[in-house]
Structure formats: structure tokens, C-alpha cells
Amino acid sequence: MNIVRLHHYYVFETSAGFCAIAWSEAGISRFQLPMTSADAVERMILLRLPQGAPDIPSAGIKAVIETVRRYFAGAPVEFSALRLDLAEQDAFFREIYLALRRVGWGETTSYGALAKAIGAGSEAARRVGQAMANNPLPLIIPCHRVLAAGGRLGGFSAPGGSDTKVRMLELEGVRLGARDSSQQAFAF
């Protein structure tokens, strides 16, 4: 039996642009990385949660918003203790997201290492990549910290693509070597 959850969302500004956060009674369900306009962010969050309703955030959600603002200002922050609503994700993706939440500020991992962390073996690295591409909570579930084999950047499906990933890693003090020009996109 599918349980239909009511999702609320709120659009807010950071030093990197406008973000959106969505939540249900079960926890935080969606997060939208920075975009240049509030309207664009709202369209994106509603694309993923068509039945979402704008709302005033609770004190707990306001605290998360302030933590996001501090993150984009360059302060080391932690999101691993937040209560999340991942009910719409399959079991493998939920396991991967749980393992990834243990990768802290300024640390990186690889697709293969995440697969091994849940006992799936490095052959499941491609499926880990699918989990990253479908991450409903980028930043809160820090998919920007996942690199390809050999420390290569790998992909990033958020607005701004690989440049956004590099910028987020640089905020955390992670410096990567030379980049493949085929992975370049827009910056936030």
C-alpha cells in the first residue's frame, strides 16, 4: 500500500543563489541546490514534488536552512543527523545514501568504495552512480563528495554540472587535479 505524504517546501536565498527545501511529517524529502532565481528553484522543486505546497518552515527546518547558508558561506557544517524522508527511494539507494551520510566535510569517497561499504562489491559502482544521479537531497546527502575511480571528478547532474561539484568541494578545502574538459559546465 502506497502512503501519500503531504510535502511542504520553502524557497530561500544563500550566498550561492536560491535553494529550496521540502519536507513531510517523516522528514526532509527534497533539496534543490542553488539556482539564479527563486522562480527557477520553485519550478524545479515542483517538478519533483508536483503536489508540494509552499509553507512557512518549522524551527527545525529553519535551523537546516541556516546550516545550508553557513555551508555556502564556507563554514564546516554537518547534516548527517537530520531526519530524512526517503520512503520513495528503493532499498539499495537508501543503503547507499546512509553510507554516504558518513562521509564528512572535506572528505571524499568513490563509487566503488560506497558499493563496498554496503557489502555490494565494487561491481555495483554503476548502480551507486545511478543513486547519486537520483539523489533527492544533494548537499544533505553529499553526492558531491563522490569521485570516480582514480580520484577523477566524475559526473554531477545538479545545475552547473561538474563546475558546481568542484565549487562545493573547494568550499570544503578539497582540491582536485586537472579536469577533463568534457566534464565542464556552468558554475552557480
Disulfide bonds with the S-S distance in Angstrom:
none
